[in-house]
């Protein structure tokens, strides 16, 4: 059996630009994720959904578009549990 590396969990502070109605806005948010890079965050559906929930109200029906401009800081806060990691790989 090969050894699997269990991912680390980070508390990231990121700068996001997004469209809300006709305005282009910028906001700094904190996010818990297993990625430290912009590319990793943008490619993960769970992380993208967390960012959307932070930026847009529940009743917003128009297109939800955003882009991560910068990772301001990423602090290691723990490791993913082994069971959660194995369930995610299935």
C-alpha positions as CSV (number, residue, x, y, z in Angstrom):
1,X,0.0,0.0,0.0
2,X,1.4,3.4,-1.0
3,X,1.6,6.2,1.4
4,X,-0.8,9.0,0.6
5,X,0.0,12.6,1.6
6,X,-3.0,14.1,3.5
7,X,-3.5,17.8,2.3
8,X,-3.0,20.7,4.7
9,X,-5.7,23.2,5.5
10,X,-5.1,26.9,5.2
11,X,-6.8,30.1,6.3
12,X,-6.2,32.4,3.4
13,X,-6.9,36.1,3.1
14,X,-7.6,36.9,-0.6
15,X,-8.4,39.9,-2.6
16,X,-11.4,39.3,-5.0
17,X,-12.8,41.4,-7.8
18,X,-16.4,40.7,-8.8
19,X,-19.4,42.1,-10.7
20,X,-22.5,43.0,-8.7
21,X,-25.4,44.3,-10.8
22,X,-23.6,46.8,-13.1
23,X,-20.8,47.7,-10.7
24,X,-17.3,46.2,-10.5
25,X,-16.3,45.8,-6.9
26,X,-13.3,44.6,-4.9
27,X,-13.3,42.9,-1.5
28,X,-10.9,41.2,0.8
29,X,-12.2,38.0,2.3
30,X,-11.0,35.2,4.6
31,X,-11.4,31.7,3.3
32,X,-10.6,28.2,4.6
33,X,-9.3,26.0,1.9
34,X,-6.7,23.3,1.1
35,X,-5.0,25.5,-1.6
36,X,-2.5,28.3,-1.2
37,X,-2.4,29.3,-4.9
38,X,-4.9,31.3,-7.0
39,X,-5.0,28.6,-9.7
40,X,-5.8,25.9,-7.1
41,X,-8.6,27.9,-5.6
42,X,-10.2,28.8,-8.9
43,X,-10.1,25.2,-10.1
44,X,-11.7,23.7,-7.0
45,X,-15.6,23.8,-7.1
46,X,-16.0,23.7,-3.3
47,X,-13.7,26.7,-2.8
48,X,-15.4,28.6,-5.7
49,X,-18.8,28.0,-4.1
50,X,-17.6,29.3,-0.7
51,X,-16.3,32.5,-2.4
52,X,-19.7,33.0,-4.2
53,X,-21.6,32.6,-0.9
54,X,-19.4,35.2,0.7
55,X,-19.8,37.7,-2.2
56,X,-23.4,37.4,-3.3
57,X,-26.7,37.3,-1.4
58,X,-28.8,34.2,-1.5
59,X,-31.5,35.8,-3.6
60,X,-29.1,37.1,-6.3
61,X,-30.3,35.7,-9.6
62,X,-27.9,37.3,-12.2
63,X,-24.6,35.9,-13.4
64,X,-22.1,35.4,-10.5
65,X,-18.6,36.2,-11.9
66,X,-15.4,36.9,-9.9
67,X,-11.7,36.6,-10.1
68,X,-9.1,36.2,-7.3
69,X,-6.5,38.9,-7.8
70,X,-4.1,38.2,-5.0
71,X,-3.5,35.9,-2.0
72,X,-2.6,38.3,0.7
73,X,-1.6,35.6,3.3
74,X,-2.0,31.9,3.9
75,X,-1.8,30.5,7.4
76,X,-1.5,26.7,8.0
77,X,-4.2,25.8,10.5
78,X,-4.2,22.0,10.3
79,X,-4.5,18.9,8.2
80,X,-7.5,17.2,6.6
81,X,-8.7,14.2,8.4
82,X,-7.8,10.8,6.9
83,X,-11.4,9.7,6.6
84,X,-12.5,12.9,4.8
85,X,-9.5,12.6,2.5
86,X,-10.3,9.0,1.6
87,X,-14.0,9.9,1.0
88,X,-13.1,12.7,-1.3
89,X,-10.8,10.5,-3.4
90,X,-13.7,8.1,-4.2
